[in-house]
């Protein structure tokens, strides 16, 4: 059974940092391109960062480039999103996504709130 579980969200002040984790079970993430998405209240879901299956290539939304870093630890079957210099506009539910075989899988999401 495929399962993606995010953690690491919370309340942080502007300028602070958080690291999100996405632990995967049911397949090896070394075989799957994976992404982080976010959705703020009243807004459409947006792609934040993506990583190829090997992790050798990553890409970012312009709004987070230079502040967020996506990485993966294949031995732990886990993808991460390091978020630095957080801004109030980064407040959203963050979800991880994986494409494996013919399926697309999502986690349940973790809330990130940036506020003073």
Secondary structure as a PSIPRED ss2 file (coil, helix, strand):
# PSIPRED VFORMAT (PSIPRED V4.0)

   1 X C   1.000  0.000  0.000
   2 X C   1.000  0.000  0.000
   3 X E   0.000  0.000  1.000
   4 X E   0.000  0.000  1.000
   5 X E   0.000  0.000  1.000
   6 X E   0.000  0.000  1.000
   7 X E   0.000  0.000  1.000
   8 X C   1.000  0.000  0.000
   9 X C   1.000  0.000  0.000
  10 X E   0.000  0.000  1.000
  11 X E   0.000  0.000  1.000
  12 X E   0.000  0.000  1.000
  13 X C   1.000  0.000  0.000
  14 X C   1.000  0.000  0.000
  15 X C   1.000  0.000  0.000
  16 X C   1.000  0.000  0.000
  17 X C   1.000  0.000  0.000
  18 X E   0.000  0.000  1.000
  19 X E   0.000  0.000  1.000
  20 X E   0.000  0.000  1.000
  21 X E   0.000  0.000  1.000
  22 X E   0.000  0.000  1.000
  23 X E   0.000  0.000  1.000
  24 X E   0.000  0.000  1.000
  25 X E   0.000  0.000  1.000
  26 X C   1.000  0.000  0.000
  27 X C   1.000  0.000  0.000
  28 X C   1.000  0.000  0.000
  29 X H   0.000  1.000  0.000
  30 X H   0.000  1.000  0.000
  31 X H   0.000  1.000  0.000
  32 X C   1.000  0.000  0.000
  33 X E   0.000  0.000  1.000
  34 X E   0.000  0.000  1.000
  35 X E   0.000  0.000  1.000
  36 X E   0.000  0.000  1.000
  37 X E   0.000  0.000  1.000
  38 X E   0.000  0.000  1.000
  39 X E   0.000  0.000  1.000
  40 X C   1.000  0.000  0.000
  41 X C   1.000  0.000  0.000
  42 X C   1.000  0.000  0.000
  43 X C   1.000  0.000  0.000
  44 X C   1.000  0.000  0.000
  45 X C   1.000  0.000  0.000
  46 X E   0.000  0.000  1.000
  47 X E   0.000  0.000  1.000
  48 X E   0.000  0.000  1.000
  49 X E   0.000  0.000  1.000
  50 X E   0.000  0.000  1.000
  51 X E   0.000  0.000  1.000
  52 X C   1.000  0.000  0.000
  53 X C   1.000  0.000  0.000
  54 X C   1.000  0.000  0.000
  55 X C   1.000  0.000  0.000
  56 X C   1.000  0.000  0.000
  57 X C   1.000  0.000  0.000
  58 X E   0.000  0.000  1.000
  59 X E   0.000  0.000  1.000
  60 X E   0.000  0.000  1.000
  61 X C   1.000  0.000  0.000
  62 X C   1.000  0.000  0.000
  63 X C   1.000  0.000  0.000
  64 X C   1.000  0.000  0.000
  65 X C   1.000  0.000  0.000
  66 X C   1.000  0.000  0.000
  67 X C   1.000  0.000  0.000
  68 X E   0.000  0.000  1.000
  69 X E   0.000  0.000  1.000
  70 X E   0.000  0.000  1.000
  71 X E   0.000  0.000  1.000
  72 X E   0.000  0.000  1.000
  73 X E   0.000  0.000  1.000
  74 X C   1.000  0.000  0.000
  75 X C   1.000  0.000  0.000
  76 X C   1.000  0.000  0.000
  77 X C   1.000  0.000  0.000
  78 X E   0.000  0.000  1.000
  79 X E   0.000  0.000  1.000
  80 X E   0.000  0.000  1.000
  81 X E   0.000  0.000  1.000
  82 X E   0.000  0.000  1.000
  83 X E   0.000  0.000  1.000
  84 X C   1.000  0.000  0.000
  85 X C   1.000  0.000  0.000
  86 X C   1.000  0.000  0.000
  87 X C   1.000  0.000  0.000
  88 X H   0.000  1.000  0.000
  89 X H   0.000  1.000  0.000
  90 X H   0.000  1.000  0.000
  91 X C   1.000  0.000  0.000
  92 X E   0.000  0.000  1.000
  93 X E   0.000  0.000  1.000
  94 X E   0.000  0.000  1.000
  95 X E   0.000  0.000  1.000
  96 X E   0.000  0.000  1.000
  97 X E   0.000  0.000  1.000
  98 X E   0.000  0.000  1.000
  99 X E   0.000  0.000  1.000
 100 X E   0.000  0.000  1.000
 101 X C   1.000  0.000  0.000
 102 X C   1.000  0.000  0.000
 103 X E   0.000  0.000  1.000
 104 X E   0.000  0.000  1.000
 105 X E   0.000  0.000  1.000
 106 X E   0.000  0.000  1.000
 107 X C   1.000  0.000  0.000
 108 X C   1.000  0.000  0.000
 109 X C   1.000  0.000  0.000
 110 X E   0.000  0.000  1.000
 111 X E   0.000  0.000  1.000
 112 X E   0.000  0.000  1.000
 113 X E   0.000  0.000  1.000
 114 X E   0.000  0.000  1.000
 115 X C   1.000  0.000  0.000
 116 X C   1.000  0.000  0.000
